[in-house]
Amino acid sequence: MISVSLNAYLALSVILFALGFLGVLVRRNTIVIFMCLELMLVAATIAFVAFSCYNGTMDGNVFVFFILTVAAAEVAVGLAIIVALFRRRQTIQVDQLDSLKN
């Protein structure tokens, strides 16, 4: 059986978080930005579970349920906002959605 160290899980978490953060900064499509935010949440979840397993407690796993709940609410609200923006402006490009005016 292969045992994976805490450092490997944290490295994976850092890589996923960095990719998500870079995607949020670079991309202009709101759906891609939204997916990158979800990738950042997954990275945080991996770190919580890794620390939980390393410490031998269930505290990190409890946080994972809260993160999943927040992510589900974020998906529902975020996609509703994106659909409403697309219906109103006929675009989902961030650089064209710079104003709250009509």
C-alpha positions in Angstrom: 0.0 0.0 0.0 1.3 3.4 -0.9 1.1 6.1 1.7 1.0 9.6 0.6 2.4 12.3 2.8 0.7 15.5 4.0 3.1 17.5 1.8 1.8 15.8 -1.3 -1.8 16.7 -0.5 -0.8 20.3 0.4 1.2 20.6 -2.8 -1.8 19.4 -4.8 -4.0 21.9 -2.9 -1.6 24.8 -3.6 -1.4 23.9 -7.3 -5.2 23.8 -7.6 -5.7 27.0 -5.7 -3.0 28.7 -7.8 -4.6 27.5 -11.0 -8.0 28.8 -9.9 -6.6 32.1 -8.8 -4.8 32.6 -12.1 -7.9 31.7 -13.9 -9.9 34.3 -12.0 -7.3 36.9 -12.8 -6.7 36.1 -16.5 -10.1 34.9 -17.9 -12.8 37.2 -19.1 -15.7 34.8 -19.4 -17.9 34.8 -16.3 -18.6 31.0 -16.4 -14.9 30.2 -16.6 -14.3 32.6 -13.7 -17.1 30.9 -11.8 -15.5 27.5 -12.4 -12.1 28.8 -11.2 -13.7 30.0 -8.0 -15.1 26.5 -7.5 -11.6 25.1 -8.2 -10.3 27.3 -5.4 -13.0 25.9 -3.0 -12.0 22.3 -3.9 -8.4 23.2 -3.1 -9.4 24.4 0.3 -11.4 21.3 0.8 -8.4 19.1 0.0 -6.3 21.0 2.5 -8.9 20.6 5.3 -9.2 16.9 4.7 -5.4 16.4 4.6 -4.9 18.3 7.9 -7.8 16.4 9.4 -6.3 13.0 8.4 -2.9 14.1 9.6 -4.2 15.2 13.0 -6.4 12.2 13.4 -9.5 14.3 14.1 -12.8 14.8 12.3 -12.7 18.6 12.5 -11.6 19.1 8.9 -14.3 16.8 7.6 -16.9 18.9 9.4 -15.5 22.0 7.6 -15.8 20.1 4.3 -19.6 19.8 4.8 -19.8 23.5 5.4 -17.7 24.3 2.3 -19.9 22.0 0.2 -23.0 23.7 1.5 -21.6 27.1 0.6 -20.5 25.9 -2.8 -24.0 24.6 -3.6 -25.5 27.9 -2.6 -22.9 29.8 -4.6 -23.7 27.7 -7.7 -27.4 28.4 -7.4 -27.0 32.1 -6.9 -24.1 32.6 -9.2 -25.7 30.8 -12.2 -28.9 32.7 -11.6 -27.0 36.0 -11.8 -25.1 34.8 -14.9 -28.4 33.8 -16.6 -30.0 37.1 -15.7 -27.0 39.1 -17.0 -27.0 37.1 -20.3 -30.7 37.7 -20.8 -30.3 41.4 -20.1 -27.0 42.2 -21.9 -26.7 39.2 -24.4 -23.1 38.6 -23.2 -21.2 37.0 -20.4 -17.8 38.7 -21.0 -16.6 40.5 -18.0 -15.1 43.5 -19.8 -18.5 44.2 -21.4 -20.3 44.0 -18.0 -18.4 46.9 -16.4 -21.4 49.0 -15.7 -24.6 48.5 -13.6 -26.5 50.9 -15.8 -28.7 49.8 -18.7 
